[in-house]
Amino acid sequence: MSEKLLVPDIGDFENVEVIEILVKPGDQIKENDPIVTIESDKSSVEIPSTVAGKVVSIEVKVGDKVSKGDLLLNLTS
């Protein structure tokens, strides 16, 4: 089954920059594994996976700006 991982509610921020991608296609990840690091004006935050599965594709790259609900990556479970 295919799953989409979206940017969760990260508080009062929009258009925060992706500064690091912590997984690659083919990786097997578990729930709560960090998948990307984003940086706002005040802090850096690792976004964890909400589901377990195998990374099929990564839909963001370093330097992209993301907001709540944006697609980060696709998984198969």
Residue, then its C-alpha position, 0 to 999 in steps of 0.5 A: m500500500s502506498e503512503k504519502l508523508l506530509v509536513p505536519d503542523i509545525g506551529d506558526f510557521e510557513n515556508v520554512e526551508v528544508i536544510e537536510i534530507l535524512v533518508k533516501p529512496g529504498d530506505q526502510i524507515k520506522e514510525n518516528d524516524p527523522i526524515v527531514t530537517i527544517e529550519s525556521d528563523k528561530s530553530s531547526v526541527e527534525i520532522p519524524s515519519t508518522v508511518a513505517g515503510k520503504v521510501v519510494s520517492i522524495e518529493v523535496k530537496v535541500g533549499d525547498k520551502v515547505s508548509k503544513g500539508d506539503l508532500l515530503l515523500n512517498l512510501t510503500s508499507 
